[in-house]
């Protein structure tokens, strides 16, 4: 993976700081002449928490896959996400550089908290695994026509051989968990005590190696997708 | 789309892809840019992040969620 497009050199500062963001910063972290009163700070914290809670609820409603969370469970998760996001935001106010609006920066924390909590929540009530060999369902995952039985078998067999022969043990474990068993990436990261970035990098390398293996064995062309 | 074509598409990797950490580091900036300048202009400005958001389901979800939160 390259660093193109997202290093500090590729990021342009959004200036000047808009009035609303400036006021948020003053109320939450102002010092000296800009210092807020205790009441102002409390009010700002309560208002920010309210915004984060609303965003957490909306995000949990939006993400219904793979396990739908409703009622009190969703309320609890939303409150936990908002509480933890507020804590993270107040602890990192000095890192806000004004590259975005303050509220966009703040909402990012609660969206990340929702993601992390859903990843861990997955294991409290994982979907029931359908019986049989999960590899046989691989062609469905890639939209193979069930009527084309021979093609489906060939695809599943070739992919399985590539996974067995081309990947390291770690890559195989991650690939099978995500693609064959259907475990969400964040849930797998939580289970393995890893990070999203590390699991993604493992999958990125696995995808490259599998493709190279399938090209070498004539299943895929070097550049263009195979035409059926 | 045939199964082979979909599999090939899934296996394709973009060398510009910056990975989760870097994409998420500037996700707030990226989302504000999308709102101000539109998705196409933002993708051209940050191709590495755009490539990542297309390929990574969880980061794509975070992007969609943040965009929905601020829109």
Interface residues (C-beta under 8 A of the other chain):
Chain A: X1 X2 X3 X4 X5 X6 X7 X10 X11 X14 X55 X58 X59 X62 X63 X99 X100 X101 X103 X104 X105 X107 X108 X110 X111 X112 X114 X115 X139 X142 X143 X144 X145 X148 X151 X152 X155 X159 X184 X185 X186 X195 X196 X197 X200 X201 X204 X207 X208 X210 X211 X214 X219 X220 X225 X226 X227 X228
Chain B: X1 X2 X3 X4 X5 X6 X7 X8 X9 X10 X11 X12 X13 X15 X16 X17 X18 X19 X20 X21 X22 X23 X24 X25 X26 X27 X28 X29 X31 X32 X45 X46 X47 X48 X49 X50 X56 X57 X58 X59 X61 X62 X64 X65 X66 X68 X69 X70
